[in-house]
Amino acid sequence: MTHTFKEFSTKALFKLGNSQCLSAYAQARQVGLYTFIWASSNPIDLIIDSVPFILGPNCILALTPIQYIEYLNGDDAILYQFNREFYCIREHDKELSCAGMLFFGNTNIPKISLNNQELQKFKTLHEVFLDELNTKDNIQGEMLRMLMARFIIKCTRLLKNQEGFIETPKSSKLDLLRSFNLLVEEHFKDEHGVAFYADKLLKSPKTLSNNFAKLSRSPLQIIHQRIILEAKRLLTYSNMSTKEIAFEVGFEDASHLSRLFKKHTKLSPSEFKKGLKAVS
């Protein structure tokens, strides 16, 4: 069953559904909405951006509208989905601190694990969602937005703890990482060098790299991985040629993309495409 809230004046859309909603993704397609998938008691098998992914019990997965998903099997799931008109992640990031962590960090798929204590809190919040969806009045939309904000904040806190980020009033490394991820998401098709992003963040390239020293990836690796992810999506889900894809992600010469792609995947774009056909 799916509960839907629509606000015709703003075109806002919010949906809360169960496992049956996943059947809409039985064939791979773009998510289309900001989406949380919560696996309750059973694991859920998915393919996300052509990569197999198992969401274990008591785990929550966050997806952006541009990601591709294919549902394979699994039940007892809860889905929360909303569009930008319902809740704009960027506009509310100052209070949520989630952009670049839950959303727009597209080279990593955020998965939040719930312990027994957190599980009960999320179940309680879910019941409040259901109650509000059944309450039809002129403040229903604002109430649902408040609940969604609480849900996002709780997920963001848990993810930060899982990833080992320790925030203090004087610490800006996490904010720098999130800002960098957002900039990469916005400009990766046109800007492939660290210097551009460092300048946007009012840092030198060396200072920016030093701030990423404790992470498993450098700023340049994050840029390259985002380019490769987009190339994989287009190779998998479109009929574009390698030359067209190269132009789409900012390369005038397709050989430049091919070299970068092979460096990261050990395959050329054409070999990757052939592999997809062989599997299908």
MOCORUR-V485774 format. One line per field, one symbol per residue. psi: psi as a letter, one per 30 degrees, with the letter a starting at -180 (. if undefined). A space follows every 10 residues. Layout:
psi->???
//
This chain:
psi->kkkkkkjfef gkkkkjaaef ffffgfkklk eflkkkkjjd fllkklkjhg kkkjjlkhkk kkklfflkkk kellahlkkk kllefejjee egfefehfkf dekfiffkjk kkkkleeeee eeeeeeeeee eefgjjafge eeeeeeeeee eeeeeeeeee eefgkjklff kgeeeeeeee eeeeeegfff jfleeeeeee ghlleeeeee fgeflfklee eeeeeeeeee eeeeeeglgk leeeeeeegg kfkffeeeee eeeffgllee eeeeeeeee.
//
